[in-house]
């Protein structure tokens, strides 16, 4: 599939040093369209819906924010710790700005089942089905998503 001008600009904005120091692509050399297509296939194979997963992650992040930086246990299943910094980050798609809120979500009793998410990464997941490139700091791996969300 050919990349639209919007996706070409977004991929340029995702490079290290443009919006964040490390960027959004990690060490992934594929095009943005190819990354999204592969993650859409993986999510489908795992019977996961982007909107449903993003909504659940948003709920967990919001519950974690009530801990004011301290870990919060939710439903005896998840331990969520959020951090917030001043300012905002623009979307690489140039469609909004997002507070610098991130969360670490792990299964209680299984620290190897962990996701790191941001308010911006949830927007990118929901609107564009973009889970970030392989090796990116806030990459949401579909298999880990299924495991952590217990779906």
Secondary structure as GFF3:
##gff-version 3
##sequence-region A 1 151
A	DSSP	alpha_helix	5	13	.	.	.	ID=ss1
A	DSSP	alpha_helix	32	45	.	.	.	ID=ss2
A	DSSP	alpha_helix	50	65	.	.	.	ID=ss3
A	DSSP	beta_strand	72	74	.	.	.	ID=ss4
A	DSSP	beta_strand	78	90	.	.	.	ID=ss5
A	DSSP	beta_strand	97	107	.	.	.	ID=ss6
A	DSSP	beta_strand	110	118	.	.	.	ID=ss7
A	DSSP	alpha_helix	119	128	.	.	.	ID=ss8
A	DSSP	alpha_helix	142	149	.	.	.	ID=ss9
###
